[in-house]
Amino acid sequence: RLSRLQSSQTAFIAMALGQQCVQSRVELIRTPLQAVDWLFAQRISVQGNDAPPAEWGEKSFFMEQLGYEDEERFADIPCLNDLDVITGIPPHSLVRYRGLVQDVFEPEIFASVLSARVPNSGQGTPLKFVTTKYRECVGPISGIEFEDIGREGLGQRGTCYCVPLPGESAWSRAAAAAMGGQDLRCAPVASVTAGAAQKRGRSEDDDVEMAPAESAKPRRPCTEGSRTVSKTGGNGGVQSAADKAADFGLNFPLPWEQQHGRGASTPCIVKMYDNDAESLRLCETVEVLGVLCINPELTSFQASPLEGIGLGDARQPSSALVPRIHAIHVRRLPFYHPLLPFSPDWLSEARLVSVYQRQLGAPGAVIAARDAALAQLTNHLGGDALAAEYLLLLTVSRCFGLHGNQPLGSWALNITNWPDELSTNCLSDAVSELVPRSVCLKVSVDTLESRQWRPRKDFDANRLVAAQLQLAPGTVLVLDETCLSEGNISGQGVKALGALRALVTEQQLTCDYSSYDVKIPLDLPCVLLSKQRSIIKDLEVVLPLCLRNVDTAPSVSTTKQPPSLDAARLLLGLVTRCPRPLQIPDDAAHQLSADFATVRQEFEVNSSLCHAWLALARAQCLTFAEETLTPSRWHSLLECERQRLQRCREHNLAR
């Protein structure tokens, strides 16, 4: 039978002889490392063996050969997020992975180049360099020995831990899978060879790269980017790395989304090279195109001698549980939307206009989409159209800049007077039908004490422990304070409350580094539901709920969603893909200033409300797909503000 050993030998011989290995598009996706090795051999044949190159045009080769200057073609690559199981994906094939950067590890030093020689061939036999880039190890080949070449063969790569986007809506996952032509229920049939063992879930061509037993010799085939520990007699009572990894689980920000063995719930360790090596930051949304490496045989379950003095870590889980992806290309996707899954640079104005004209260019299409979104929210807000209007404005609000430490364009909404007969979970579900990501968190004395609100650096395990506020930018965060009652909280609860306040008012995620805090910019639209005024102070937009329909709102899961919601989802995606300032003509600016002076005297509001008005005006225009404040839009918003402030006065909430 044909095995991976034979294909590896063929590729190595072709590389050693300098022969060109022409691959079709399908072969290039299924066996990208053959192309990497051939390109490396070509570069070595030109410059010689004196100084092994760090890069040799492999990234541009893949982008050109696969035509990925057009980002729509990325959908051709299997995406781990869009599969229910990933065991059918051949190891060392090209895959995509979309996720949140949950932790950034220290750079790895690894043996990027090895020398290969035929044993007992004499001292005059020339060495052949072999690259270990884009893989965890070089599989053994019968009759070939690999050796380190010293400092010249060392390389450095960045490493980060990524998790699927927290709080992703069901329609968002389905839309992403449809974009790639993949079914969420199963892996692509083409990737599973007939006759494969069900237990392994791999084809015969995907056997572990291992030489026959009689020819196996002790050799060093693996790169050294990941620390491998030799067998010891014991750990002296110190918790092993395997135990620490088990304690972490998959380290998801939302623990209830953690499902072992599910493709949509698969974290990955991403390893990046060259200019991308140290480019990613915490809480960025990225899509990685790279080589999938699943090598569970490399996992070390032994204790490190360093663990006894507190220098061990648990960052080497089995790749069967946490696959490795060696990135060839990294796309940053701020405010990712499945209907527009492209980077801001590629999604030019011309392409946006084309999408808009096709989907929303018909007369009245934008108004219909906006009305559908309002109806969806009104139905789960007790018929309160004003509250639905403000909640819709919140979903499109994004920070587009800073004035000192003050974020511009973002604001938080506090809906007070929440009745017992309305379900906060149903409202959160209704919001999730409009936006790609939505999360509802309970805020009470118990949850402030017991739950993890701030990411915490565990120096013993050398990892950042995830927390439920560590979400992807643009996620709508619903904070349910309806169960909040009087009580005492400890210092931990006070810190949790401070982290909530920093996120809601400053758009900053607080990370606990034991003796100090680190704040990471994180743009999340936040709505706080409470019976009285929120426990988070200094919120400018407070709106008491006014029930128009006392009947309990129907569950979203039992309500058939109208087709017009698809247009509403696209509209919200279009207007939030690239935040920028609102254009305010001089006459509109003068009118805003005069109206604010009048309202300030009438309702005795703070001067800081003017900042909120500018953010609200921007959001109002965006929901109509407009970028310029017109008199009609301003008068409409001013009327909403008068109604809101009047309600606050009636409920003694005026500031």
Sequence and secondary structure as in RCSB ss.txt:
>XXXX:A:sequence
RLSRLQSSQTAFIAMALGQQCVQSRVELIRTPLQAVDWLFAQRISVQGNDAPPAEWGEKSFFMEQLGYEDEERFA
DIPCLNDLDVITGIPPHSLVRYRGLVQDVFEPEIFASVLSARVPNSGQGTPLKFVTTKYRECVGPISGIEFEDIG
REGLGQRGTCYCVPLPGESAWSRAAAAAMGGQDLRCAPVASVTAGAAQKRGRSEDDDVEMAPAESAKPRRPCTEG
SRTVSKTGGNGGVQSAADKAADFGLNFPLPWEQQHGRGASTPCIVKMYDNDAESLRLCETVEVLGVLCINPELTS
FQASPLEGIGLGDARQPSSALVPRIHAIHVRRLPFYHPLLPFSPDWLSEARLVSVYQRQLGAPGAVIAARDAALA
QLTNHLGGDALAAEYLLLLTVSRCFGLHGNQPLGSWALNITNWPDELSTNCLSDAVSELVPRSVCLKVSVDTLES
RQWRPRKDFDANRLVAAQLQLAPGTVLVLDETCLSEGNISGQGVKALGALRALVTEQQLTCDYSSYDVKIPLDLP
CVLLSKQRSIIKDLEVVLPLCLRNVDTAPSVSTTKQPPSLDAARLLLGLVTRCPRPLQIPDDAAHQLSADFATVR
QEFEVNSSLCHAWLALARAQCLTFAEETLTPSRWHSLLECERQRLQRCREHNLAR
>XXXX:A:secstr
   HHHHHHHHHHHHHTT      HHHHHH HHHHHHHHHHHHHHHH SSS  S  SHHHHHHHHTTTTSGGGGG
GS BGGG S  TTS TTSEEEEEEEEEEE   EEEE EEEEE TTS TTS  EEEE TTSSB    TT EEEE  
GGGEEEEEEEEEE  TTB HHHHHHHHHHTT  TTS  GGGS TT  TTTT  GGG      GGG      B SS
S      S  TT   HHHHHHHHTT  SSGGG  TT GGG  EEEEE GGGTT   TT EEEEEEEEE  GGG  
 S  GGGGGT        TTTS EEEEEEEEE TT  TTS S TTTS HHHHHHHHHHHH STTHHHHHHHHHHH
HHHTTTTT HHHHHHHHHHHT    EEETTEEES  EEEEES  TTS HHHHHHHHHTTSSBEEEEE SHHHHHH
S  S EEETTTTEEE  TT   TT EEEEE TT  S    HHHHHHHHHHHHHHHH EEEEE SSSEEEEE    
EEEE SSS SS   SEEEE   S  S    GGGS   THHHHHHHHHHHHHSS    B  HHHHHHHHHHHHHHH
HHH   TTHHHHHHHHHHHHHHTTT  B  HHHHHHHHHHHHHHHHHHHHTT   
